[in-house]
């Protein structure tokens, strides 16, 4: 099975400034203590952990680089790609509510590997409460500006904020929206999963949306098929294989399971799908969305 890993990170905290990977104390994190990933993870380390799989291309995700240097990571990643051939595509940092957005987007749009941007909107820690950051007029205006740059938007937000997406998406319906980490179904109670499922169905009705199935770790537990198979299947059922893609989220999801465990879980969860459906999930959708040619 040829694989395009649709979401993972390259970083070198000794070389570049990522506040959360260098500063003390650690920030609150959904997987708890993340000391073990505060170290270099580049193509050599990635190739080592993924050696048992046929990875034909990679999509790297911004890694919370120094916000005072909003284009630095993307420029550096382009140099990495030029010298190593990896990644094939990159999702860059862009703060949609900042005054320098036009300048940032202009720079990013001229980097061949940059296909999309991410700005995690403000969110509530649990369902309920006030509206989140996607309702902010400055954020929405920044999102609309993406249409002029021909860049996409990678969205990371808990599922209880997905109801806010439509009014934002309607402002620029030509901008694809790729939901990160399966909508973050961290609450595995019956009530939590029911809420996630309904929110995901509502979000999927927006025609320009896609989903990355990743980030499924449960705090304090190793990654397991028993915990995640139904979530994987439900997400695919809602979006279809043509709008779904698998991703490792390494090295972050390495806090929950090794690469083989996670991709074996994706493989086993879909072993009764057709070859065409599996091809879409493992590489085809990512190839189409991020403009990556598979050799």
ChimeraX attribute file (.defattr): number of C-alpha atoms within 10 A of each C-alpha:
attribute: neighborCount
match mode: 1-to-1
recipient: residues
	/A:1	13
	/A:2	16
	/A:3	24
	/A:4	26
	/A:5	24
	/A:6	28
	/A:7	26
	/A:8	23
	/A:9	22
	/A:10	22
	/A:11	26
	/A:12	14
	/A:13	18
	/A:14	12
	/A:15	8
	/A:16	15
	/A:17	19
	/A:18	19
	/A:19	16
	/A:20	19
	/A:21	23
	/A:22	14
	/A:23	10
	/A:24	8
	/A:25	8
	/A:26	14
	/A:27	13
	/A:28	10
	/A:29	10
	/A:30	12
	/A:31	16
	/A:32	12
	/A:33	13
	/A:34	17
	/A:35	10
	/A:36	10
	/A:37	17
	/A:38	17
	/A:39	14
	/A:40	15
	/A:41	16
	/A:42	15
	/A:43	18
	/A:44	9
	/A:45	13
	/A:46	17
	/A:47	12
	/A:48	10
	/A:49	15
	/A:50	16
	/A:51	12
	/A:52	10
	/A:53	15
	/A:54	11
	/A:55	16
	/A:56	16
	/A:57	23
	/A:58	25
	/A:59	25
	/A:60	25
	/A:61	25
	/A:62	21
	/A:63	18
	/A:64	18
	/A:65	22
	/A:66	16
	/A:67	15
	/A:68	7
	/A:69	11
	/A:70	20
	/A:71	19
	/A:72	17
	/A:73	23
	/A:74	22
	/A:75	17
	/A:76	12
	/A:77	23
	/A:78	21
	/A:79	15
	/A:80	16
	/A:81	17
	/A:82	14
	/A:83	9
	/A:84	10
	/A:85	13
	/A:86	21
	/A:87	23
	/A:88	23
	/A:89	25
	/A:90	29
	/A:91	26
	/A:92	31
	/A:93	28
	/A:94	24
	/A:95	21
	/A:96	25
	/A:97	18
	/A:98	12
	/A:99	11
	/A:100	12
	/A:101	18
	/A:102	17
	/A:103	10
	/A:104	18
	/A:105	25
	/A:106	12
	/A:107	15
	/A:108	26
	/A:109	17
	/A:110	11
	/A:111	15
	/A:112	13
	/A:113	27
	/A:114	26
	/A:115	22
	/A:116	27
	/A:117	25
	/A:118	21
	/A:119	20
	/A:120	16
	/A:121	19
	/A:122	15
	/A:123	18
	/A:124	15
	/A:125	9
	/A:126	11
	/A:127	13
	/A:128	9
	/A:129	9
	/A:130	8
	/A:131	15
	/A:132	16
	/A:133	19
	/A:134	24
	/A:135	16
	/A:136	15
	/A:137	12
	/A:138	15
	/A:139	20
	/A:140	20
	/A:141	15
	/A:142	20
	/A:143	25
	/A:144	20
	/A:145	19
	/A:146	22
	/A:147	17
	/A:148	14
	/A:149	17
	/A:150	14
	/A:151	21
	/A:152	22
	/A:153	22
	/A:154	25
	/A:155	22
	/A:156	20
	/A:157	23
	/A:158	22
	/A:159	24
	/A:160	24
	/A:161	24
	/A:162	23
	/A:163	15
	/A:164	15
	/A:165	17
	/A:166	15
	/A:167	12
	/A:168	18
	/A:169	21
	/A:170	12
	/A:171	15
	/A:172	18
	/A:173	16
	/A:174	16
	/A:175	23
	/A:176	21
	/A:177	22
	/A:178	23
	/A:179	24
	/A:180	23
	/A:181	23
	/A:182	28
	/A:183	27
	/A:184	20
	/A:185	22
	/A:186	18
	/A:187	14
	/A:188	14
	/A:189	10
	/A:190	9
	/A:191	10
	/A:192	15
	/A:193	16
	/A:194	14
	/A:195	16
	/A:196	25
	/A:197	19
	/A:198	16
	/A:199	18
	/A:200	23
	/A:201	16
	/A:202	15
	/A:203	24
	/A:204	20
	/A:205	12
	/A:206	16
	/A:207	13
	/A:208	16
	/A:209	21
	/A:210	27
	/A:211	29
	/A:212	27
	/A:213	27
	/A:214	25
	/A:215	23
	/A:216	23
	/A:217	25
	/A:218	19
	/A:219	15
	/A:220	10
	/A:221	12
	/A:222	15
	/A:223	21
	/A:224	17
	/A:225	17
	/A:226	10
	/A:227	15
	/A:228	18
	/A:229	15
	/A:230	12
	/A:231	21
	/A:232	20
	/A:233	15
	/A:234	14
	/A:235	22
	/A:236	22
	/A:237	12
	/A:238	19
	/A:239	18
	/A:240	18
	/A:241	23
	/A:242	20
	/A:243	23
	/A:244	27
	/A:245	31
	/A:246	28
	/A:247	27
	/A:248	27
	/A:249	24
	/A:250	24
	/A:251	25
	/A:252	18
	/A:253	22
	/A:254	20
	/A:255	21
	/A:256	21
	/A:257	17
	/A:258	18
	/A:259	22
	/A:260	15
	/A:261	16
	/A:262	26
	/A:263	20
	/A:264	15
	/A:265	19
	/A:266	24
	/A:267	17
	/A:268	12
	/A:269	18
	/A:270	18
	/A:271	11
	/A:272	10
	/A:273	12
	/A:274	10
	/A:275	12
	/A:276	11
	/A:277	18
	/A:278	21
	/A:279	18
	/A:280	22
	/A:281	27
	/A:282	25
	/A:283	25
	/A:284	24
	/A:285	25
	/A:286	30
	/A:287	22
	/A:288	14
	/A:289	19
	/A:290	19
	/A:291	13
	/A:292	20
	/A:293	12
	/A:294	13
	/A:295	6
